[in-house]
């Protein structure tokens, strides 16, 4: 007599955005890497102007090559990236694409760099790379954020969830973590807790604020909410691995 398999036959829902399988053609994969490389001659080239342009250029470059940029950390003389890639992408090519394209955009946008460096070669030769399992990514992100208090990086930017709209249920889970003014704005804009959803202009009129002030509060609140949600995912992952 054949035994029926125990448990539910329904596929388990991914608890992390990095646990979900990516697909291409007939293949399924989860491939992530931590990559780091120096500026030319390890010079501290990342001042405010260079950092601002790099933070604009890097996501565009990764998108153009279909690399999944998750987060990046800018130090005065180096950058660290966490990204996803396809089985057909060689890591050496990934690094070469990013270094070549970002350098071109930096020199085009900031002409003084060529004079200061001497050649149109923004990056030093070589790189560091290691693969990450999907369970390691959010731990690494939290480590970056904790280390930033001591190492003083120029910029730490987590970008993987910025294009994903917040769901009202996600907001409600962390409403108590927000300031009173932030709770009011999110309640109005998302129609939470019995409120009707308001447009930016309607919320501004109701609160006697300018629309740009409401937008700024909403953006800051969204950043807090995403940070809280990331932290809770890490806590769940830590609990499962204990």
N, C-alpha and C positions, 0 to 999 in steps of 0.2 A: 504494500500500500504506500503510495507516494504521499509524503507529508507536504502540507501547504507551507509556504514560507511564512515565518512568523513576522509580525510587525506590519506596518503599512507599506503598500507598494508605491505610494506617492513619493516622488523625488523630494529630497530635503531641500528646503529653501536656503539659499546662501545667506549667511549671517553678516558677511562683509562684502563690499563691492569688489574686492580683489579675489574673493573665493569663486565668483561666477566664472564659468568657462567661457573663453572667447572661441570663436569658430572662424575658419577660413576654408572654403572648399569642403573637403571631407575630413578635415582635421579639427581637433579641439585642443586648446592649450591654455596654460596660465604661465606666462613668461615675464619675469620682472628682473630688473637689474639696478644696482646702485653704481653710479659712475661718477668719477671725480677727475678733474684735470686743472692744471695751473695756468695762470696767465703767463705771458712770455717772460722768461728769466725770473719767474716767481715774483714779479713786481706787483705792488699793491695798486693795481689799475682801477679797481672798482670804487671810484668816488661816487658822489650822488648822481651826477649826470650819466655816467656809464651804467650804473646799476639800474637807473630808471629806464634807459633804452633797452638794456639787456632783458629786463623783466617784461618788456613789451614784445621784444623780438623772439625770445625763446619759445613761448607757447605757439607763436605763428609758425616758426620753423618746424617744431615737432608735429604740428597739425599737417603741414605740407608734406611730410614724409610718412604720415599715419603712425607716428610713435605716440604712445599714450603717456603724456606727461602727468605724473602724479604729484610731485613736489620738487622743489629745488631750494638749495641753500647757497647764498652768496657770501663768501668770505673776502677780505680785502684783496687776496691774491689768487683765489681759486673758487671753483664752483662744484657743488655736489648735486647730482640729479637722481631721482628715482623715477623710472619709467617702465612702461610695458612695451613689448615688441612682439613681432610675429616670428614663427619658426623659420621663415625664409630670410629673416634679417640677421646678418652676422654682426656681432657686437662691435667689431672694428669698423664696419661700415656705418653703424649707427653713430659712433663717436665722431668719425670723420665728417659725416653729413652735418651734425650739429655744430662742430667746431668751425668748419668751413663757412657754413651759411651765417652763423651768428657773427663771425669775424667780419664777413663782407658787410653785413648790415651795420655793425658798429662803426667801421671805418667810413661808410657812406654817411652815417648820421652824425658822426663826431669827427670832422676832418683833422682836428688837432692831434688825434691819437697817432696818426702816421708820422707826424713830426716828433712827437714825444718818444715813440717806440723805435723809429728809424726804418722799419720795414712794414709791409702790409701783412703782418703775421702776429695776430693778437694773442694766440695761444702757444704755450710751450709744447714741445713734442711729448708724446706719450700720454698715458692715462691709467687710472685704476678702475677696475670693474669687478663686481662679484654679483652673482645671481641671488635673488631673494625669493624665498617661499612666500606664498600669499599670507601666511600667518605672521610673517616677520615685518610686514610693511608698516602697520599702524604702531607697532612697538618702536620701530625706527623713527617714525614721525614724532612720537612722544619724546624719544630720546633727543631728537634735534631741538624740540621746543624747550626741554629742560636744560640742555647744554647751552642754549642761546643766552641764558642768564649769566653764564660765566665766560663763554668764549667771545661774546659780543660780535656775532656775525653782522654783516651789513644788512642782510635780508633773509628771512625764512618765509617761504611762500608755499602753502599747500593749496593745490589747484584742482585736484581730481574731482571734487564735488561742486565746484563753483558753477558749472553749467547745468547741474541737476536742480530743478526747482524744488523748494521745500514743500513738503506735504503738510497740510494743516495738522494731521495727527502727530507729526514730528515736532511741530512747534508747540502743541499742547503739552507734550511730554516734558518740556523744559521751560515752560512759562514761568515757573517759580524761581528760576535762576536769573531772570531778567529784572532790570530796574522797573519801577512802576511806570515811568513814561514809555519805556520800551514795550511793556506788556500792553498798554493802551493802544499804541500804534499798530502792533502786530494783530491785536484783536480786531481793530477796525479794517485793516487792509486785507486780512484773510477771513473775515467773517467768523470769528471764533467766539465761543462761549455765549451764544445767543445773539451776537451782533450780526447785522447785515454787512456784507462785504462792501467796502467803500473804495472809490478811486483815490488816487493820491491827492487830487484837488479837493475832493469831498472831505477826506480825513483832515487835510490842512485847515479847511474852513471850520470844521467842527472843533478843532483843537486851537483855533486862533493862531496858527503857525503858517509860515511860508511853505509851499510845496517842497522846495529844496531842503528845508529843515526836516520835514517828515521823511523825505527820501533818505537823508543822512542817518536819521535814527533807525529807519528800517534796514539800511545796509549794515550798520553796526550791530543791530540785533541779529540779523541773519548770520553774520560772522560769528557771533557768540553761540548761536544755536548750533551751527555746524561744528564748532569746537567742542561743545558739550556732547554732541552725538558721536563725534570721533572718540572722545574720551570713554564714553560708555561702551562703545564697540571694543575698545582695547580692554576694558575691565571684564567684559564677557569672555573675550578670547583668553585672558589670563586665568579666569575661573575655570574654563574648560580644560586648559593645559595643566592646571595644578594637580 
